[in-house]
Amino acid sequence: MKVGIIGGGRVGSCFAAYLRDAGALAGITASTEQHSRQLAQEFGVPPMDNAGLWQAADVLLLTVPDRLIGTAAQELAQSVAPAEKIVLHVSGSLGLEPLAPLQAVGAHVGSLHPLQSFAGGKMQLAGVYMALDGDSEAQDAARELVQLFGGKAFSVPAAERAAYHAAACICSNYAVAVEAMAAQLMSRWTGSDAAAWEALLPLFKGTAANLEAAQKPASVLTGPIARGDVSTVAKHLAALPEALLPNYCSLGLATTSLALANGTIDENTADELRKLLGGNYG
């Protein structure tokens, strides 16, 4: 199987490195001819345009930003002869509708979304879950790629893509937002945002290590809500800047439900916490 990549950003470049090492990379293109040539030289493949990739590859990965997938598919469909290719986008939130123009010219279409945050370079993909969708031919090709990357394939149907993507955002993006909120508060005493994060980072790493060792996140919950320490939570609410109260209370209510499900607090304590946090929420 020869694979072409349209989109030379972090995801496309990461995939290209794996495919090059496996001898499966047909080519890679970017938004400009100059960048495409640079990528071709970097990955040791012939420089070509998207129409050339269509000819050279059995499978094409569209690793462009989500907002450009439909445009890229339409432009490609208008520039190539009909052929039974496999085309996969790598969006976590989109269904297959943006690929309809390529389906109309004979392609089998689907999606392959790695459940990972990409920071650049050849990131470790071993063990990473990758969500698949598409027709049977597209999913078969996607599973072959997941195996090449060392990942784990699972299916997420189009109707549930938004909920799946929300789970990923909560895990990654919202975790960053929470840490930024904590650092903002901690900077009062450390003198700078950088020092605040330096102070909090060992705590974050300790929590991350506990999470990595756990079979489910809920089992590592600690802190005043997990202990049912209502008075400490009340002190937090009295001391926090008003701007942080809605976020703290929202997170506190979610943590209360988690502690109750874990059995570390009883229903009476949970009700006390709900009244306390709910009265300060909003």
Secondary structure, 3 states (H helix, E strand, C coil): CCEEEECCCHHHHHHHHHHHHCCCEEEEECCCHHHHHHHHHHHCCCCCCHHHHHHHCCEEEECCCHHHHHHHHHHHHHHCCCCCCEEEECCCCCCCHHHHHHHCCCCEEEEEEECCCCCCCCCCCCCCEEEEEECHHHHHHHHHHHHHHCCEEEECCHHHHHHHHHHHHHHCHHHHHHHHHHHHHHHHHHCCHHHHHHHHHHHHHHHHHHHHHCCCHHHHCCCHHHHCCHHHHHHHHHHCCHHHHHHHHHHHHHHHHHHHHHCCCCHHHHHHHHHHHHHCCC
